[in-house]
Amino acid sequence: METDPTRMCEKLVGLGDVDLVGINDSGEGTPLRVVIRSRKPRPACVACLGRVWSKGYRTAVLVDLPAFGRAVRLGWRKRRWTCPNPDCAQKSFVEQDPTIGPPRALLTSRAARWATIQVGRRGRPVEEVAEEPGCDWHTVNDEVRRWGEALLEADGDRVGKVEAVGVDETLFWRRGQFRNKQWCTSVVDVGNRQPVRHSPR
């Protein structure tokens, strides 16, 4: 059982190798702001692999998963580094950690994965999914596209090469007292005569 207050807070945040700097609560109706920084050691220069100097921090604010019924914003204090080598083309750079959030992302990686599952697997509208973390449609849709495209690329061998796609709707059954129709949309690889996906509705 963890009893150290700092470690307990870090486990609640659940982001791995980071320090929890603080939590800012501006009151009910506003997002909780959780501030973190990385615990990773000083990196080498990304260009010349030499030793780098610190240039302080730059805070990136990301939308995170809700906690305890409140929207959450993650303030990630990213370390800025500069290379002192006068012959190096890389004058400065900011730390990156895709386990927290990809470059230029507005959602944390875990929030983006959650949103992708909600939209892609559960079929929820993007607008509805965006309401839970308290952000706009574009913030969620951009990350669903990013993570969804990566999943599709990684899943290329499951079906193989498809030259022609067919879409069909089939009446599967009638349910309930009023015999409501239950349909299934099927996407089929016409050339190889195999289903690619079934989606009941």
MIKE-707909 format. One record per residue: residue in one letter; x, y, z of N, C-alpha, C, O in turn. Coordinates in steps of 0.1 Angstrom, whole numbers, plus 5000, padded with zeros to 4 digits. Example, Ala and Ser with C-alpha at 12.3 -4.5 7.8 and 13.67 -1.06 7.14 Angstrom:
! residues 2
A513249435078512349555078513249675078514249675085
S512849785071513749895071512950005079513450115080
//
This chain:
! residues 201
M500849885000500050005000500950125000501850135008
E500650224991501350344990500850445001499650475001
T501750505009501350595020501950735018501550825025
D503050745009503650875007502650965000502250934989
P502351085006501351175000501651214985500751214977
T502951234982503351274969503151164959502551184948
R503551044963503350924954501850894952501450854941
M501050914963499650884961499050974951498250934943
C499351104952498851204942499351164928498551174918
E500651124927501151094913500450974908500150964896
K500150874916499350754911497950794907497450734897
L497350894914496050934910496051004896495250984888
V497151084894497351144881497651044870497151054859
G498450944874498650824865499350844852498950794842
L500350934852501050954840502550904840503350944831
G502850814849504150754848505250844854505250884865
D506350864846507550924851507551074851508251144845
V506551124860506451274861506351314876505951224884
D506651434879506451494892505151574892504951644882
L504351564902503151644903503551774910503951774922
V503551884903503952014908502852074917503152134927
G501652064912500552124920499252114913499152074901
I498152144920496852144914496152284917496152324929
N495652344907494952474908493452454907493052404896
D492652484917491252464917490652604918490652664929
S490152654907489552794907488052794911487352894911
G487552674915486152664919485252584910485652554899
E484052554916483152474908482752534895482652654894
G482652454885482252504872483552534863483352564851
T484752524869485952544861486752424861486652344871
P487552394851488352274851489452274862490052384865
L489752164868490852144876492152154868492152094857
R493152224872494352234865495452164872495852204883
V495952054866496951964872498252004865498451994853
V499352044873500552084868501651974870501751934882
I502251934860503251824861504551874854504651964846
R505651794857506951814849507551674849507351584857
S508351654839508951524836510151494846510851594851
R510351374850511451334858512651274850513551224856
K512551284837513551214828514851294830514851414833
P515951214828517251284829517551384818516851384808
R518551464820518951564809519251484796520051394796
P518651524785518951454773520151504766520751604770
A520551444755521651494747521051574736519851574733
C521851654729521351734718520851644707521451544704
V519651684702519051604691519851604678519651514670
A520751694677521551704664522951654666523351564659
C523751714675525151674677525351574688526551524689
L524351544696524451444707525351494718525751414727
G525651624718526451684729525651724741524351704741
R526251774751525551814764524851944761525252034754
V523651954767522752074765522652144778522852094789
W522252274777521952364789520452384790519752394780
S520052414802518652434805518352584801519152674804
K517152604795516652734792515352764800514552854796
G515052684810513852704818512752614813512952504807
Y511452664815510252584812509352664802509352784802
R508552584795507452644788506252554791506352424789
T505152604795503952524799503052504787502552604781
A502752374784501752344774500552294782500652214791
V499352344778498152304785497352204776497052244764
L497052094781496351984773495051944780494951954793
V494051914772492851864778493051714782493551634774
D492651684795492851544800491551484803490451554801
L491551364807490251294811489651364823490351414831
P488351364824487651424836488051344848488351224847
A488051404860488351344872487351394883487151504885
F486651294889485751324900484651414895484151504903
G484151394883483051474878483451614873482651694870
R484751644872485251774868486151764856486851664854
A486051864847486951874836488351894841488551954852
V489351844834490751864838491651914827491451874816
R492452014831493452064821494852024827495152054839
L495651964819497051924823498052034819498252054807
G498652104829499652194826501052124826501552094837
W501552094814502852024813503952124812504152194802
R504752134823505952224822507052154815507852084820
K507152184802508152124793509452194795509552314795
R510552114796511852174798512352224784512152154774
R512952334784513552394771515052374773515652404783
W515752334762517152304762517852384751517252414740
T519052424753519852484742521252414741521752374751
C521752414729523052344727524052454726524052544718
P525152444735526152544735527152534724528052614722
N527152424716528152394705527852494694526852494688
P528852584691528652684681528452634667527952694658
D528952504665528952444651527652364649527352304639
C526852354660525552274659524452354653524252474657
A523752294644522652364638521352364647520452454644
Q521352284657520152284666520452374677521152334687
K519952494677520252594687519452564700519952574711
S518152524699517352494711516252394707515952384695
F515752334717514552244715513852224728514352254739
V512552174727511752154738511552004740511351934730
E511551954752511351814755509951764749508951844749
Q509951644745508751574740508551444747509551374750
D507351404749507051274755505651234750504651274755
P505651144740504351094734503451024744502351004741
T504050974755503150904765502351004772501250974777
I502751134773501951244778501051304767499851314769
G501651344756500951394745501851414733502951454735
P501351384721502151404709502451554706501751644712
P503451584698503751724695502451794689501851734680
R502251914693501151994688499751944691498751984685
A499651844699498351794703497651884713498351954721
L496351874714495551954723494951864734494551914745
L494951734732494551634742495751554746496651534739
T495751504759496751414764496551284756495451254750
S497651204755497551074748496450984753495750924746
R496250974767495250894772493850944769492950864767
A493651074769492351134766492051104751490951084747
A493051114742492851094728492550944725491650924717
R493150854732492850714730491450684735490650614728
W491050744746489650724751488650784741487650714738
A488950894736488050964726487950874713486850864708
T489050824709489050734697488150614699487450574690
I488250554711487450434714485950474714485150404709
Q485650584720484250624721483650654708482450614705
V484350714699483850754686483950634676482950594669
G485150564676485350454666484650324670484050264661
R484750284682484250154686482750164691481950074688
R482550264699481150284705480250364696479050364699
G480750424686479850494677479250624682478150664677
R479850684692479250804698479650924689480650934684
P478751024688479051144681480251224687480351224700
V481051284679482151364684481751474693482351494704
E480651544690480151654698479851604712480151674722
E479251484713478851434726480051394734480151414746
V481051334728482251294734483051414739483651404750
A483051524732483751644736483151704748483851784755
E481851684751481251744763481851694776481951764785
E482251564776482751504789484051574794484151614805
P485051584785486251664790486151814789487051884794
G485051864784484752004784485552074773486152184776
C485652024761486452094750485552094738484352054738
D486052154727485252164715485352054706486251964707
W484552054696484451944686485751924679486151804677
H486352024674487652014667488751954675489551874669
T488851984687489851924696489751774696490851704695
V488551724698488351574698488551514684489151414682
N487851584674487951524661489351514655489651414649
D490151614657491551614653492351494658493051424651
E492151464671492851354677492251224674493051124672
V490951214672490351084667490851054653491150934650
R491051154645491551124632493051084632493450984626
R493851154641495251114642495450974647496150894641
W494750934658494850804664494150694655494650584654
G493050734649492350644641493150604628493150484625
E493750704622494550674610495750584614496150494606
A496350604626497450524630496950374632497750284629
L495750364638495250224640494950154627495250034625
L494450234617494150174604495450134597495550024591
E496550214598497750184592498350054598498949974591
A498250044611498849934618498049804616498549694618
D496749814611495849704609495849664595494849594591
G496749704587496749674572496749534568496249494557
D497349444576497449304572496249214575496149104571
R495349274583494149194587493249154575492849044574
V493049244566492249224555493049204542492649124534
G494149264541494949264529494549364519493849464523
K495049354507494749454497493349444492492849334489
V492649564492491249564488491149654476491549764476
E490549594465490449674453489049724450488849824443
A488049664456486649704455485949684468486049574474
V485149784473484449774485482949784482482449864474
G482249694489480749694488480149724501480649674512
V479049794501478349824514476849774512476249804502
D476349714523475049654522474349664536475049654546
E473049684536472349684548471349564548470649544538
T471449494559470649374560469749384572470149424583
L468449344571467549334582467749214590467549104584
F468249224602468649104610467549054618467348934618
W466749134624465649084632464649194635465049314633
R463549164641462549264646462449244661462349134666
R462549354669462649354683461449414689460849514684
G461049364701460149434710458649414706458349344696
Q457849484713456349474712455949524698454949464692
F456649624693456249684680457049634669457049694658
R457849534671458649464661459549564653459549564641
N460249644661461149744655462249674647462849574652
K462549724636463549664627464949694632465249804636
Q465749594632467249604636468049574624468049454619
W468749674619469549654607471049634610471449674621
C471749584600473249574602473849624588473449574578
T474749714590475549764578476849684577477549674586
S477049624565478249544563479049604552478649654541
V480349614555481349654545482149534540482649454549
V482149504527482649384522483749404512483649494503
D484849324512485849324502485249244491485249114491
V484849314480484149244469485049144462484649034459
G486249184459487249094452487448964459487548864452
N487748974472488048854479486848784486486948684493
R485748854485484448804490484548774505484248664510
Q484948874512485048864527484548984533484849094528
P483948974545483549094552484649174558485649114563
V484649304558485649384564485149434578485849434588
R483849474579483249514591481749504591481149524581
H481149464603479749464605479449574616480149584626
S478449654613478049754623476549744625475749804617
P476049684636474649684639474149824643474849904648
R472849854639472249984643470749964645470150064649
//
